[in-house]
């Protein structure tokens, strides 16, 4: 091989090496830049996410506190509301109710001491503002149940009349049934809110596929599980 050819081959190899090395350097720099961007994004979003969870936790706690207070205050008045509704319905149909006036007076006093649901509704609206949507749905279920129960307490002695038929009646909803519905709504909200806050604190939950793969690996022969 002539000296010229040796020089050409040597120069080509040097150029190829430089090209390969340059491409590797560019790729490494790109990966490093992406890593830096991800680190910066996490550093920026981390405090924001923590502040969001703190605000959500406060809103959830406020709703639970107000809902439990209303639930506790309403429980002793459930029997009183039942007596008032029974007497009101009997009066609407011009029938005797058989309840002593003293018992009705005590029932009126018990129902009058029950707090309204305004605080529960306001707290649920705060939860809706903080989100997320599925927690807002659970919060609204608590507010609706509390509002319906408060309505029954407030209108236990009101007589209604159907315009087309002229039928007269008292409140047809059961205070005890609405109280049970409120209790269930509170429990469901508590569960949903707890799962949401804990998932946000731990990071993403493994998908069912990943869990399945781990179980399959544990079942392979030769593992300690056997």
Backbone as CSV, one residue per row, in Angstrom:
resi,resn,N_x,N_y,N_z,CA_x,CA_y,CA_z,C_x,C_y,C_z
1,UNK,0.860,-1.195,0.000,0.000,0.000,0.000,0.894,1.242,0.000
2,UNK,0.564,2.187,-0.802,1.373,3.391,-0.923,1.196,4.277,0.292
3,UNK,2.137,5.175,0.430,2.036,6.094,1.564,0.783,6.944,1.492
4,UNK,0.354,7.277,0.273,-0.855,8.094,0.098,-2.083,7.356,0.590
5,UNK,-2.165,6.078,0.242,-3.328,5.284,0.652,-3.342,5.122,2.164
6,UNK,-2.159,4.906,2.756,-2.089,4.752,4.213,-2.571,6.036,4.895
7,UNK,-2.150,7.162,4.332,-2.563,8.442,4.910,-4.063,8.639,4.814
8,UNK,-4.615,8.250,3.626,-6.069,8.415,3.424,-6.851,7.542,4.406
9,UNK,-6.423,6.261,4.520,-7.114,5.347,5.439,-7.009,5.855,6.876
10,UNK,-5.844,6.308,7.248,-5.657,6.817,8.603,-6.522,8.032,8.878
11,UNK,-6.572,8.908,7.897,-7.410,10.103,8.075,-8.881,9.737,8.155
12,UNK,-9.302,8.758,7.318,-10.709,8.331,7.361,-11.060,7.721,8.701
13,UNK,-10.149,6.903,9.231,-10.413,6.313,10.548,-10.507,7.370,11.624
14,UNK,-9.646,8.357,11.539,-9.700,9.434,12.531,-11.009,10.206,12.456
15,UNK,-11.430,10.474,11.195,-12.704,11.186,11.022,-13.869,10.361,11.539
16,UNK,-13.866,9.039,11.270,-14.945,8.169,11.740,-14.985,8.130,13.260
17,UNK,-13.777,8.016,13.850,-13.727,8.007,15.307,-14.245,9.307,15.895
18,UNK,-13.869,10.383,15.254,-14.341,11.686,15.747,-15.853,11.806,15.611
19,UNK,-16.398,11.268,14.481,-17.847,11.342,14.272,-18.591,10.524,15.311
20,UNK,-18.071,9.289,15.538,-18.716,8.435,16.540,-18.632,9.054,17.919
21,UNK,-17.440,9.540,18.254,-17.278,10.180,19.553,-18.143,11.419,19.693
22,UNK,-18.255,12.178,18.621,-19.086,13.372,18.673,-20.557,13.042,18.849
23,UNK,-21.022,11.990,18.160,-22.427,11.576,18.295,-22.718,11.119,19.713
24,UNK,-21.768,10.365,20.285,-21.954,9.909,21.662,-21.996,11.092,22.620
25,UNK,-21.139,12.079,22.374,-21.122,13.255,23.240,-22.418,14.039,23.140
26,UNK,-22.918,14.146,21.913,-24.187,14.854,21.708,-25.325,14.129,22.413
27,UNK,-25.353,12.783,22.296,-26.412,11.996,22.938,-26.332,12.127,24.451
28,UNK,-25.092,12.053,24.977,-24.924,12.188,26.419,-25.378,13.565,26.895
29,UNK,-25.053,14.582,26.121,-25.456,15.941,26.496,-26.973,16.091,26.460
30,UNK,-27.604,15.425,25.452,-29.068,15.487,25.351,-29.729,14.814,26.545
31,UNK,-29.219,13.616,26.918,-29.769,12.902,28.071,-29.593,13.719,29.341
32,UNK,-28.417,14.329,29.474,-28.148,15.136,30.659,-29.071,16.352,30.710
33,UNK,-29.316,16.941,29.559,-30.212,18.104,29.515,-31.632,17.721,29.896
34,UNK,-32.090,16.573,29.380,-33.437,16.116,29.725,-33.534,15.808,31.214
35,UNK,-32.472,15.199,31.752,-32.470,14.913,33.190,-32.527,16.206,33.994
36,UNK,-31.785,17.217,33.545,-31.815,18.498,34.233,-33.180,19.153,34.167
37,UNK,-33.836,19.051,33.009,-35.175,19.612,32.871,-36.160,18.901,33.792
38,UNK,-36.069,17.554,33.880,-36.967,16.794,34.743,-36.733,17.142,36.209
39,UNK,-35.459,17.284,36.568,-35.141,17.667,37.940,-35.705,19.048,38.270
40,UNK,-35.566,19.969,37.342,-36.097,21.318,37.552,-37.616,21.301,37.647
41,UNK,-38.248,20.466,36.801,-39.717,20.390,36.832,-40.197,19.853,38.175
42,UNK,-39.542,18.796,38.667,-39.931,18.226,39.951,-39.686,19.204,41.092
43,UNK,-38.573,19.922,41.000,-38.279,20.901,42.036,-39.316,22.030,42.052
44,UNK,-39.863,22.352,40.885,-40.870,23.414,40.783,-42.258,22.909,41.205
45,UNK,-42.617,21.709,40.710,-43.966,21.200,40.961,-44.122,20.578,42.337
46,UNK,-43.011,20.127,42.944,-43.109,19.495,44.254,-43.764,20.366,45.302
47,UNK,-43.277,21.582,45.541,-43.929,22.450,46.529,-45.367,22.804,46.171
48,UNK,-45.630,22.958,44.880,-47.002,23.270,44.460,-47.931,22.107,44.783
49,UNK,-47.475,20.885,44.493,-48.289,19.706,44.777,-48.502,19.552,46.278
50,UNK,-47.473,19.814,47.066,-47.602,19.722,48.520,-48.595,20.752,49.047
51,UNK,-48.538,21.961,48.517,-49.479,23.003,48.939,-50.908,22.634,48.548
52,UNK,-51.061,22.024,47.361,-52.389,21.609,46.920,-52.956,20.537,47.851
53,UNK,-52.128,19.568,48.208,-52.598,18.504,49.101,-52.941,19.071,50.477
54,UNK,-52.179,20.052,50.939,-52.467,20.667,52.227,-53.818,21.377,52.200
55,UNK,-54.091,22.098,51.123,-55.380,22.789,50.993,-56.527,21.789,50.887
56,UNK,-56.323,20.715,50.141,-57.355,19.691,50.024,-57.625,19.037,51.369
57,UNK,-56.554,18.710,52.092,-56.727,18.077,53.397,-57.535,18.971,54.339
58,UNK,-57.263,20.268,54.320,-57.995,21.202,55.176,-59.474,21.265,54.777
59,UNK,-59.742,21.283,53.477,-61.132,21.334,53.009,-61.874,20.049,53.373
60,UNK,-61.215,18.918,53.217,-61.845,17.637,53.550,-62.136,17.557,55.051
61,UNK,-61.184,18.020,55.871,-61.369,17.980,57.320,-62.530,18.882,57.742
62,UNK,-62.646,20.033,57.094,-63.743,20.946,57.432,-65.088,20.301,57.128
63,UNK,-65.202,19.640,55.982,-66.465,18.989,55.639,-66.783,17.869,56.615
64,UNK,-65.792,17.047,56.935,-66.038,15.946,57.864,-66.447,16.462,59.240
65,UNK,-65.806,17.531,59.697,-66.150,18.091,61.008,-67.584,18.600,61.032
66,UNK,-67.959,19.386,60.031,-69.317,19.937,59.998,-70.356,18.847,59.799
67,UNK,-70.045,17.849,58.972,-70.995,16.765,58.722,-71.212,15.919,59.972
68,UNK,-70.133,15.626,60.691,-70.261,14.836,61.919,-71.006,15.616,62.993
69,UNK,-70.781,16.919,63.076,-71.500,17.732,64.052,-73.000,17.736,63.759
70,UNK,-73.353,17.896,62.487,-74.767,17.881,62.117,-75.371,16.504,62.367
71,UNK,-74.645,15.463,62.009,-75.122,14.096,62.220,-75.373,13.822,63.704
72,UNK,-74.444,14.248,64.550,-74.590,14.018,65.983,-75.750,14.818,66.568
73,UNK,-75.917,16.058,66.095,-77.006,16.887,66.605,-78.364,16.384,66.143
74,UNK,-78.405,15.775,64.968,-79.681,15.309,64.423,-80.141,14.002,65.044
75,UNK,-79.211,13.165,65.489,-79.568,11.825,65.981,-80.606,11.856,67.105
76,UNK,-80.463,12.700,68.151,-81.456,12.682,69.233,-82.835,13.176,68.802
77,UNK,-82.924,13.885,67.687,-84.191,14.471,67.254,-84.929,13.599,66.238
78,UNK,-84.395,12.453,65.893,-85.047,11.611,64.877,-86.411,11.123,65.354
79,UNK,-86.487,10.668,66.584,-87.778,10.215,67.121,-88.761,11.355,67.226
80,UNK,-88.279,12.542,67.610,-89.153,13.701,67.708,-89.708,14.080,66.345
81,UNK,-88.862,14.040,65.333,-89.329,14.357,63.982,-90.378,13.347,63.521
82,UNK,-90.189,12.089,63.879,-91.167,11.061,63.481,-92.530,11.349,64.111
83,UNK,-92.542,11.745,65.385,-93.814,12.065,66.041,-94.491,13.263,65.387
84,UNK,-93.714,14.305,65.108,-94.303,15.498,64.487,-94.849,15.192,63.104
85,UNK,-94.128,14.410,62.323,-94.591,14.067,60.976,-95.859,13.233,61.048
86,UNK,-95.902,12.303,61.995,-97.099,11.469,62.153,-98.314,12.314,62.519
87,UNK,-98.126,13.243,63.455,-99.244,14.098,63.869,-99.670,15.032,62.739
88,UNK,-98.705,15.573,62.026,-99.021,16.481,60.920,-99.780,15.755,59.814
89,UNK,-99.335,14.545,59.483,-99.998,13.786,58.434,-101.432,13.432,58.839
90,UNK,-101.630,13.118,60.116,-102.982,12.799,60.592,-103.873,14.042,60.522
91,UNK,-103.346,15.191,60.897,-104.136,16.420,60.804,-104.477,16.747,59.357
92,UNK,-103.535,16.492,58.453,-103.795,16.772,57.043,-104.950,15.924,56.520
93,UNK,-105.102,14.698,57.056,-106.185,13.804,56.602,-107.389,13.850,57.537
94,UNK,-107.377,14.827,58.480,-108.477,14.989,59.440,-108.714,13.705,60.230
95,UNK,-107.637,13.094,60.681,-107.703,11.875,61.467,-107.004,12.099,62.805
96,UNK,-107.426,11.403,63.867,-106.751,11.548,65.163,-105.353,10.916,65.117
97,UNK,-104.415,11.552,65.767,-103.047,11.013,65.768,-102.699,10.271,67.049
98,UNK,-103.468,10.484,68.123,-103.261,9.735,69.359,-101.978,10.078,70.098
99,UNK,-101.403,11.242,69.846,-100.154,11.635,70.501,-100.473,12.775,71.478
100,UNK,-99.997,12.645,72.703,-100.265,13.654,73.719,-99.614,14.982,73.318
101,UNK,-100.310,16.074,73.682,-99.804,17.394,73.343,-98.459,17.676,74.016
102,UNK,-98.268,17.154,75.228,-96.987,17.351,75.902,-95.850,16.676,75.127
103,UNK,-96.141,15.504,74.583,-95.128,14.800,73.788,-94.795,15.588,72.530
104,UNK,-95.826,16.190,71.921,-95.586,17.008,70.733,-94.782,18.264,71.072
105,UNK,-95.050,18.847,72.238,-94.280,20.032,72.648,-92.799,19.672,72.832
106,UNK,-92.547,18.530,73.460,-91.155,18.097,73.646,-90.499,17.801,72.300
107,UNK,-91.282,17.231,71.383,-90.744,16.933,70.058,-90.394,18.222,69.306
108,UNK,-91.262,19.227,69.430,-90.988,20.510,68.786,-89.708,21.134,69.334
109,UNK,-89.512,21.054,70.649,-88.310,21.624,71.258,-87.053,20.883,70.799
110,UNK,-87.148,19.557,70.681,-85.988,18.766,70.259,-85.599,19.070,68.820
111,UNK,-86.592,19.190,67.961,-86.316,19.482,66.555,-85.780,20.897,66.399
112,UNK,-86.290,21.838,67.197,-85.847,23.228,67.096,-84.382,23.388,67.485
113,UNK,-83.855,22.493,68.297,-82.468,22.592,68.737,-81.486,22.012,67.720
114,UNK,-81.994,21.364,66.701,-81.122,20.756,65.697,-80.561,21.834,64.775
115,UNK,-79.240,21.803,64.604,-78.607,22.805,63.745,-78.946,22.521,62.288
116,UNK,-78.883,23.567,61.472,-79.147,23.399,60.049,-77.939,22.845,59.308
117,UNK,-78.104,22.675,58.020,-77.064,22.064,57.194,-76.256,23.089,56.410
118,UNK,-76.406,24.369,56.729,-75.726,25.406,55.943,-74.208,25.237,55.982
119,UNK,-73.667,24.903,57.151,-72.217,24.742,57.271,-71.729,23.535,56.463
120,UNK,-72.527,22.480,56.443,-72.157,21.293,55.660,-72.142,21.627,54.169
121,UNK,-73.146,22.345,53.716,-73.223,22.720,52.305,-72.049,23.625,51.925
122,UNK,-71.731,24.586,52.776,-70.614,25.491,52.491,-69.292,24.733,52.449
123,UNK,-69.115,23.796,53.366,-67.882,23.011,53.379,-67.766,22.135,52.137
124,UNK,-68.893,21.590,51.687,-68.878,20.777,50.464,-68.513,21.617,49.245
125,UNK,-68.978,22.848,49.210,-68.609,23.738,48.106,-67.111,24.032,48.113
126,UNK,-66.525,24.130,49.290,-65.079,24.341,49.396,-64.321,23.123,48.857
127,UNK,-64.818,21.941,49.159,-64.202,20.719,48.623,-64.305,20.701,47.103
128,UNK,-65.446,21.103,46.581,-65.620,21.156,45.126,-64.607,22.103,44.495
129,UNK,-64.310,23.205,45.173,-63.327,24.156,44.667,-61.933,23.545,44.627
130,UNK,-61.581,22.762,45.634,-60.245,22.182,45.714,-60.101,20.940,44.831
131,UNK,-61.208,20.202,44.620,-61.161,19.017,43.772,-60.495,17.847,44.464
132,UNK,-60.235,16.798,43.690,-60.551,16.573,42.280,-62.037,16.242,42.079
133,UNK,-62.477,16.049,40.830,-63.910,15.884,40.559,-64.562,14.728,41.306
134,UNK,-63.901,13.566,41.409,-64.572,12.432,42.046,-64.725,12.656,43.551
135,UNK,-63.849,13.434,44.162,-64.013,13.775,45.565,-65.140,14.795,45.722
136,UNK,-65.269,15.698,44.760,-66.363,16.673,44.785,-67.714,15.979,44.718
137,UNK,-67.809,14.915,43.926,-69.064,14.164,43.830,-69.425,13.566,45.185
138,UNK,-68.450,12.970,45.859,-68.692,12.390,47.178,-69.068,13.459,48.196
139,UNK,-68.436,14.636,48.097,-68.753,15.728,49.009,-70.170,16.244,48.786
140,UNK,-70.579,16.353,47.543,-71.934,16.816,47.244,-72.990,15.826,47.733
141,UNK,-72.651,14.541,47.733,-73.584,13.545,48.265,-73.801,13.757,49.760
142,UNK,-72.738,14.121,50.474,-72.873,14.434,51.901,-73.742,15.673,52.091
143,UNK,-73.482,16.707,51.311,-74.252,17.945,51.436,-75.727,17.734,51.099
144,UNK,-76.004,16.967,50.050,-77.394,16.714,49.668,-78.140,15.953,50.762
145,UNK,-77.485,14.946,51.335,-78.128,14.163,52.392,-78.404,15.028,53.618
146,UNK,-77.438,15.864,53.985,-77.630,16.745,55.134,-78.740,17.763,54.865
147,UNK,-78.779,18.287,53.652,-79.800,19.280,53.308,-81.198,18.659,53.344
148,UNK,-81.340,17.443,52.835,-82.654,16.782,52.849,-83.114,16.507,54.274
149,UNK,-82.174,16.088,55.129,-82.546,15.826,56.524,-82.929,17.118,57.235
150,UNK,-82.176,18.176,56.986,-82.512,19.463,57.597,-83.877,19.954,57.136
151,UNK,-84.210,19.693,55.870,-85.512,20.104,55.340,-86.648,19.389,56.083
152,UNK,-86.450,18.089,56.345,-87.485,17.335,57.053,-87.682,17.882,58.463
153,UNK,-86.579,18.194,59.157,-86.699,18.765,60.497,-87.436,20.105,60.455
154,UNK,-87.097,20.916,59.477,-87.675,22.257,59.394,-89.149,22.230,59.019
155,UNK,-89.566,21.250,58.220,-90.942,21.211,57.710,-91.742,20.041,58.267
156,UNK,-91.342,19.556,59.434,-92.035,18.398,60.006,-93.503,18.687,60.293
157,UNK,-93.864,19.934,60.483,-95.256,20.282,60.803,-95.944,21.008,59.653
158,UNK,-95.389,20.922,58.488,-96.000,21.586,57.332,-96.918,20.611,56.606
159,UNK,-98.072,21.105,56.199,-99.042,20.302,55.458,-98.949,20.661,53.970
160,UNK,-98.861,19.641,53.146,-98.752,19.819,51.698,-100.060,19.403,51.037
161,UNK,-100.283,19.931,49.863,-101.497,19.582,49.117,-101.150,19.437,47.642
162,UNK,-101.553,18.318,47.058,-101.379,18.097,45.624,-102.455,18.865,44.880
163,UNK,-102.027,19.727,43.975,-102.978,20.583,43.262,-103.954,19.774,42.408
164,UNK,-103.514,18.802,41.612,-104.479,18.101,40.760,-105.504,17.297,41.545
165,UNK,-105.044,16.595,42.586,-105.943,15.689,43.302,-106.531,16.297,44.563
166,UNK,-105.907,17.319,45.095,-106.373,17.903,46.335,-105.998,17.083,47.560
167,UNK,-105.165,16.056,47.397,-104.754,15.215,48.517,-103.842,16.005,49.443
168,UNK,-104.078,15.868,50.749,-103.287,16.575,51.748,-102.459,15.574,52.542
169,UNK,-101.222,15.966,52.868,-100.318,15.050,53.576,-99.208,15.854,54.243
170,UNK,-98.486,15.198,55.149,-97.322,15.798,55.780,-96.057,15.370,55.037
171,UNK,-94.903,15.659,55.632,-93.635,15.250,55.027,-93.611,13.730,54.899
172,UNK,-93.321,13.233,53.706,-93.372,11.801,53.468,-92.018,11.116,53.617
173,UNK,-90.955,11.888,53.771,-89.646,11.283,53.931,-89.383,10.956,55.400
174,UNK,-88.684,9.867,55.632,-88.355,9.434,56.984,-87.055,10.100,57.431
175,UNK,-87.100,10.758,58.585,-85.887,11.386,59.102,-84.826,10.338,59.421
176,UNK,-85.251,9.193,59.951,-84.301,8.134,60.286,-83.611,7.594,59.038
177,UNK,-84.378,7.414,57.954,-83.792,6.914,56.707,-82.807,7.923,56.120
178,UNK,-83.152,9.197,56.191,-82.242,10.226,55.684,-80.986,10.324,56.545
179,UNK,-81.128,10.111,57.825,-79.962,10.123,58.711,-79.021,8.957,58.369
180,UNK,-79.586,7.803,58.080,-78.765,6.663,57.667,-78.068,6.945,56.342
181,UNK,-78.781,7.604,55.433,-78.171,7.963,54.151,-77.020,8.936,54.351
182,UNK,-77.184,9.874,55.274,-76.104,10.814,55.578,-74.896,10.085,56.151
183,UNK,-75.148,9.149,57.053,-74.052,8.373,57.641,-73.275,7.629,56.569
184,UNK,-73.978,7.026,55.628,-73.321,6.297,54.546,-72.542,7.248,53.645
185,UNK,-73.114,8.401,53.347,-72.427,9.378,52.490,-71.142,9.877,53.149
186,UNK,-71.175,10.084,54.451,-69.974,10.515,55.170,-68.893,9.439,55.094
187,UNK,-69.299,8.183,55.279,-68.332,7.082,55.227,-67.701,6.971,53.840
188,UNK,-68.502,7.114,52.804,-67.980,7.021,51.442,-67.042,8.181,51.132
189,UNK,-67.398,9.368,51.580,-66.511,10.514,51.354,-65.186,10.322,52.085
190,UNK,-65.255,9.857,53.321,-64.036,9.633,54.107,-63.108,8.654,53.395
191,UNK,-63.677,7.572,52.891,-62.861,6.568,52.200,-62.235,7.150,50.933
192,UNK,-63.028,7.850,50.131,-62.518,8.415,48.885,-61.437,9.464,49.151
193,UNK,-61.679,10.331,50.127,-60.705,11.375,50.442,-59.408,10.779,50.977
194,UNK,-59.518,9.745,51.809,-58.324,9.111,52.361,-57.479,8.472,51.269
195,UNK,-58.127,7.760,50.356,-57.398,7.125,49.260,-56.703,8.178,48.402
196,UNK,-57.414,9.257,48.102,-56.838,10.310,47.263,-55.611,10.939,47.912
197,UNK,-55.713,11.288,49.182,-54.594,11.935,49.857,-53.411,10.994,50.015
198,UNK,-53.664,9.741,50.307,-52.572,8.785,50.501,-51.873,8.438,49.192
199,UNK,-52.636,8.330,48.113,-52.024,8.062,46.808,-51.145,9.230,46.404
200,UNK,-51.622,10.453,46.612,-50.815,11.629,46.265,-49.534,11.686,47.095
201,UNK,-49.596,11.169,48.316,-48.416,11.205,49.149,-47.410,10.119,48.808
202,UNK,-47.881,8.974,48.310,-46.991,7.857,48.030,-46.466,7.856,46.621
203,UNK,-47.199,8.491,45.707,-46.848,8.363,44.303,-47.821,7.402,43.643
204,UNK,-47.649,7.128,42.343,-48.597,6.292,41.614,-48.651,4.870,42.154
205,UNK,-49.854,4.322,42.171,-50.044,2.942,42.593,-49.714,2.018,41.437
206,UNK,-49.035,0.891,41.686,-48.722,-0.026,40.582,-49.980,-0.483,39.870
207,UNK,-49.884,-0.631,38.574,-51.023,-1.066,37.787,-51.282,-2.535,38.052
208,UNK,-52.499,-3.032,37.789,-52.781,-4.456,37.978,-51.837,-5.345,37.190
209,UNK,-51.406,-4.889,35.994,-50.491,-5.705,35.201,-49.174,-5.911,35.922
210,UNK,-48.640,-4.851,36.544,-47.385,-4.974,37.259,-47.541,-5.867,38.474
211,UNK,-48.629,-5.746,39.172,-48.845,-6.618,40.318,-48.938,-8.065,39.865
212,UNK,-49.589,-8.287,38.733,-49.749,-9.641,38.213,-48.392,-10.240,37.876
213,UNK,-47.512,-9.442,37.284,-46.194,-9.949,36.922,-45.400,-10.313,38.165
214,UNK,-45.538,-9.515,39.215,-44.808,-9.833,40.430,-45.320,-11.133,41.032
215,UNK,-46.623,-11.346,40.963,-47.171,-12.583,41.478,-46.716,-13.778,40.656
216,UNK,-46.650,-13.577,39.346,-46.195,-14.670,38.498,-44.749,-15.023,38.790
217,UNK,-43.908,-14.014,39.032,-42.512,-14.293,39.343,-42.386,-15.033,40.658
218,UNK,-43.249,-14.710,41.617,-43.200,-15.376,42.912,-43.613,-16.835,42.807
219,UNK,-44.398,-17.181,41.766,-44.865,-18.553,41.609,-43.912,-19.424,40.823
220,UNK,-42.821,-18.861,40.312,-41.920,-19.662,39.505,-41.193,-20.676,40.356
221,UNK,-40.838,-21.850,39.809,-40.122,-22.873,40.569,-38.784,-22.322,41.052
222,UNK,-38.396,-22.753,42.241,-37.097,-22.371,42.757,-37.115,-21.132,43.613
223,UNK,-38.295,-20.494,43.762,-38.379,-19.301,44.590,-38.585,-19.699,46.039
224,UNK,-38.424,-18.748,46.943,-38.585,-19.021,48.354,-40.035,-19.215,48.740
225,UNK,-40.960,-18.870,47.842,-42.387,-19.005,48.169,-42.839,-20.451,48.115
226,UNK,-42.046,-21.309,47.545,-42.456,-22.694,47.391,-41.956,-23.524,48.548
